[in-house]
Amino acid sequence: MKPPILIDRLSRRAGKLKRFYDRVSILLFKLSLFRLISFCAFVLWISVFYYFHSSVFYYFPSLVFLLIFFFFIGRYKKILSTREKIRLWIFVLERESARIGIKGFGKKFGTKVVLEKISPLARDLDLFRETGLFPWLDTTFTSTAERRLISLLDPEDSSTDFKRENILLRQSIVRSISEKELAIPKILRLSSYLRENRDLSLNQEKMEMKLIHNDGASELWKRYPWLKRIYRPVAILVLAFIPANVFLGAPFPASVLFLNLILFGLYRSRSLEIFRQYYSLSGSIEGLQKILIYLKGLNVRDKNGKSLLRGTSKEELKSAYEGLDRILKRVALTEAPLLHLILNSLFLYDLWILGKISKWKEKHSALLEKSIDDLTVFDSLFPFANLKWMFSDYCFPEILSENSKEGISGEDLFHPLLSFRVSNPLDQVLEGNIVLITGSNMSGKTTYLRTIAVSSILALAGGPAPASRFSLPVLKIHTSMRNEDNLEEGISFFYAEVRRLSEIVKKIQNSDLPHLVLLDEILKGTNTRERSLACKGILKELKKNRVMGLVTSHDLELAKVEDVILKHFQEEIINGSMCFDYKIREGLVQTSNALRILVQEGLDLDFT
């Protein structure tokens, strides 16, 4: 389906849901009003008969109003939950429309991620800026999958395995998901329910699924093994004393409460630490269960024919996660400090919950391990399947082997984050080839390099590429496009660029893998003569190694380097104005526009 048609469909669907949302809001107002009326009727009935000192018998009809009041409370909560789901679905539809239209995703609709370290590749390509590739793609709802997606999109410093077998495995899973076109909107909707109580327009933390793996309860039992033996008898003793005290008047033993308070002080900090890890999952388990069951029914398979969640059944998943949901509801009671104190001073409540957590994990450990691992794989790769759903004309690239001699090539490549799409070919670039791209300012040279880099990143991640055809071997990607000076460290712009080029040269030397090196306007921070000599030396060094290089420059002297492939962009003058078609051409550029730009901006100077 073409993007404009898909946007129109999503917008119409969002419009219908907004109208339904308004009707539900009116219904909620009416229910709220009826709830108030029924409660007032209950209070009024009680007050009148109390005032007239009537018999207790006359109070019973007031229970009807009380029952009506509780009925409206139940209906209100149920419909409020429905309205919240409608709101979330409207949000998803608007977010996907913004993604397809390449607008709005970086602010209202995107995810802002703060990383401790940004690689030069990520900085050059704006991968993690609010309007960058990551926010545009990100649909993850678990933090583990988010970190995995980040590592896939930043391959320069990533520890992710980029062997051909693993890339093809990821690609096959993405392809399998993307073929289920009707399922993708459903998955987007289900995943939105996992943030049901959150404001999605803000940068909220995602589900930390690894916390379910942690078994802090077992560590507590190992540290205090005697606690596991005594907490049940002590709690049963208290339970026996409560009815004896109420009905028989037996004195309640304060010593038992004192003992419980001492024990509570012993384990309180550790139990709260364990429970605090589960608070982020509270209210999300039902949605998580639905996604897992739906994923099981999708039968997503990799290239080896293995399906996600194989060896599990829908019934097992439902039973396991319903049990976890019940435990989390009990954990939620510990968030109220006073109630937490009372429950533990009477029944050693935390120890009972920790015991249930341990039993649950013991019973479902294999299922737990499998479901979380497979969900993480699915969650981290779903953004690429969603990309293919949004843009059906994207292609799945051909991944060549590490030792392939075919190089990198493609047809109709375009930058995915530009709403004005201009396609260009990438003629075959072999190892040892250097493509020198010259051209006027603003003609599209840098965008072309970024297009190739982003397409390569998506391909190596296992996703579709913005092209009609794209092939590349397993390779390392290096860029030098946006170097910055550093006043604190006393590093000039030129020195920062030299340091980056030095890093690239060291990485490509004696490497087992081929490298894609993209250099934009290198060494522009020094004089013409030295720049020309240095650039020629760098190009010669690239040619000696396993490098497929594309270099942009205004220095036409570089065209004299032996065996350099020449390409260029240019502008046209139409009715006295500069126009660009952003199309790459063969050969060396024959025009320039620097002086014309100066004049156009009001600097009508004497250039003689």
Steps between C-alpha positions, in 0.01 A plus 500: 500500500636845407584735791240773413224238485614348830515843667147575378373167633665551840372859523142396420522223758635744761218742419235233559662401827511862617126531442446173688729630777280808535185286527663281766605814691136617504393158626761520778366839602148357524620201701687732733183704545287190567762378745481827690118497501482141630750575777313817599174300505665244730626769738167686491300184580725414794493858629121533485425179688778568747350844567158349570652222714341235282540129542805332353261323263448827308871529424508189281352665185801735501711198405335510157647847442834376630495205260411734212790723606747209488353386167571842348852493647568166328355618170694826521832321555436259215402771251785723620740215416339471157540874442866481597557224246327713235731790590804278466386368164442856375852582616642202309313593182621860518855389577510262203351768272775736615764235436375433149475872425850558644377775731438544869660170602802663661309707753146399580513152357859390551715351771784701644790281603793621709820304448817520705710492186417590141719343233634721218279305258187570705595867534568543128170339401289651782385149590382583851390861472132574553450511123740215425473143382454341842194704613348452157533122519456430870188306597660298780321467833771320700829658601700190403365515145564875489867445587523227239348727235751771591789256452360392162479860380847596623725224363830690525545454876238230551568160654214351295606212280488612137596170342318421177313206652358716778409783262310258276332350807378844610392583146297181472315578825430856384378368166275245673342769719460750215316244288222496762373846402170478686679406822727806518230754602377250760852466645541878511174527690580219745843642575345840573288340775820418688533872571132538586561716807769719346513818296647376175599844382761509775823304526380222730706201600412177326437160651813350653435137413828375643362573846274198468816293462644624831429270791572723797274282716739203474787726605302607807423138595869411465598789722235426766400132454324490837256771382360258245429247774333725757293760310208265428456373860529855640240637257263208571539565873392864450206391287388269779523773766292754304164308514579385854542863603187620316257224596641356823669805646835324525790748549702566186871418558692824442823300502406343166450844343830614647674193354344565159615862506857388574487251212345764274788737576740220408366437149313824420769677292575188297136411434419858396799497267363184335143632483614837362633319195152367432314830534576589135325180390188567704199540273694380194485125540157465339625682191821298503302178515285608205806582289665167579185304418451699179866451408463126556205495259691697233746216451795728418783289357864560419685374192567167672128438548513555876209697642505744788357356824531146366453236767241710683122507480251784532353333808841483672571865422160608626527299821855616576441870448161503674682356802760775477228763470338377824834521679563853372162615626603383846839668461316826425368505858855556626511845337287642785741535798238477779322200348838340433593537868169359626503197268855408597458558874203263492577241231861555374331586169819558296628150571177344374528699176867410456408136552237523226749669264752220558238230438378676186852522359577141593188380320533719191878557470540331158191672360613828653844480341364411159218754493715794613787420262269455201298808592822704509598373155155580366482841668843608372432390139136609473600864419651375173188299415293809575728694264427253220127525579514880474707498180435192291741622227800453731706196400661228708872532415719221376761427766821376341764303686795664673731377224278607212670701226177653368518809719206726579238614249138604478227657295259781586649577841347786697527639852211358708462811717447748218137551404611626157629175353776513236640165389856442383691191390805365676716352228710205608783600732758227550767463764780740415265731309478866598211706367574874500180704503529866409228757462350831593399599850157367606486271196456177699850359555475455879144368481617239249770377742251488785253310283759230433598483868142477630408240236802292601412524870142386435627215282750371759235524771282262299248759387381625162695772318360811328581383148360283224815285518791500742783256559807515718741266676530479876711807572594769747370853448707811574412864441662840542235765441439709809817560697489761775757704687530473878598814690536316833754255357659760273415301187445696180262398224792394280662294775169329583462401136858372478449294815183346352678419172783342699249276681351388168839426342607290800176299485526419129863390507556123508128436540327170423179680404434745219424859599262761366665840554300819438689829527330836455709806407813368673765733638317818410653668805844561352658676202440386143849364425538291816141383481549374147819311590350351817178394326693327224697309764181393677337382176809295413495342848133408461568338163771276651257339745167315486308822459204605291532877524281793406649845552347842434719801434521838332869435429510407131871413530398173664366384164864446400540214750546180300189287431263725695139464379349843431139597575338838553189697587419834341252786497311664215424869453134551413369857468798626693448264794696193603310173475613154609376164380723313753591240236845346488685510169815357349826694485638813661284803579545790259316772692504663844257721687682648799512856361141480383389399852683802645321733260167328561535565874568872446881497494543675164877538533782583264632158395763633253 
